[in-house]
């Protein structure tokens, strides 16, 4: 199997995610879940996701679809289409699965997957993390991870807009 096919197999349709998660849980695997737009993948994302992956056996990323990103971030976003964002995330060796979701929050997806560990950045308090109640009710944990200073998609977009950054 070629590398692109192998990476593509890590991207799950919504309906597959719950079934796979149940199977992995029955095998005794600790499921870690996080979510985001991951519009322009950068160093901060990589560090964050590597730290999240270290909290369990299987890292599952809920990825906002293009429609969802537009609703949350505005008409000019996403910069990169959903398929590209999913492939980039899935290409990282410590990412096990990527599941696109179209809602504004991953609440329903978290209910389907029932992760053991729910992860977001330290810019959230644990109780503010979407799905906190679901994960806590099943005996799971919610973790917040330190973010890399100076790295955000919004700041990268702003830097690119500054005069002198255009190659045109």
C-alpha positions, 0 to 999 in steps of 0.5 A: 500500500502506498503512503498516501493510501495509508494516511488516507485510511486514518481519516474516518467517516463520521459513522465509522468513528463510534464503532472503531472507538468501541472496538479500541476501548474493548481492546483496552486502549486509552482513547484521547480526543481533541478537536479543532480547525487546524487551518494552517498547520504549524509548529504549535499544532504539532507540539500540542498534538504530540503532547495530547498523543502522549496521554493515551494509546490512540489519538483521535482528532475531530476536525471542523469541516469547511462549512463549520470553519466558515461559520466559526471563523468567517467567510475568508476561512478556511484557508486550506480545504478540509481534505488537505487539512485532514491529510496533513493531520493524518500524516503525523505518525502520532495521529491515529484517526481524523474525523471531520464533523460539521457541527459548531462543536464536537459534542455529538462526536465526543458522545459517539467516541466516548474518549477516556481523555479529552484534551484542549489548550490551556486557554480553556478551563477544564470545565469549559471544554466542550464534552467535559460533562460527557467524559467526566460522567464515564470516568474519563479525564479532561486535560488542558495542554500548554500552547506554544507561545507565538504560534496561532493560525490567526497570527500567521494570517495577519503576518501574511497580510502585512506589506512586504510579505507578498511574493506577487 
